[in-house]
Amino acid sequence: MKNYNTKNWRILFNIQITGFILFIMLTVIYYWNTSAHSSFNRNIEIVDLKGIFSLVMTYLFVFFSVVTLAYPVLLFMQAYFIRKEKPVGKELAFLSFLYLVSTISVFNLFTINNAQAIKNFE
């Protein structure tokens, strides 16, 4: 793993940065699309664009929930292996920032169901 990280560190960083930015952008779009919230984390009853988008966001929510728990270990391993070979402080700081913002995005998606349940209760 050490050799793979040091040889392909730029590709790995670009993939991680792209994944985090894409998830954050989709979360912002979905968070403001309140009409699609009723389908979040539920089976699709009506197959339309909002239902499919809700399904995709549900799967991304599950995936990034796991990423939120496991990513710090992977980030520290990357930092440890790559720092010995190349100085990449700015990239690691940027990845850490994107990780924190994506963690906030996961918690925002988590609150969607709670807000929907409160609206249905009232």
Secondary structure by P-SEA (a helix, b strand, c coil): caaaaaacaaaaaaaaaaaaaaaaaaaaaaaaccccccccccccccccaaaaaaaaaaaaaaaaaaaaacaaaaaaaaaaaaaaccccaaaaaaaaaaaaaaaaaaaaaaaaaaaaaaaaac
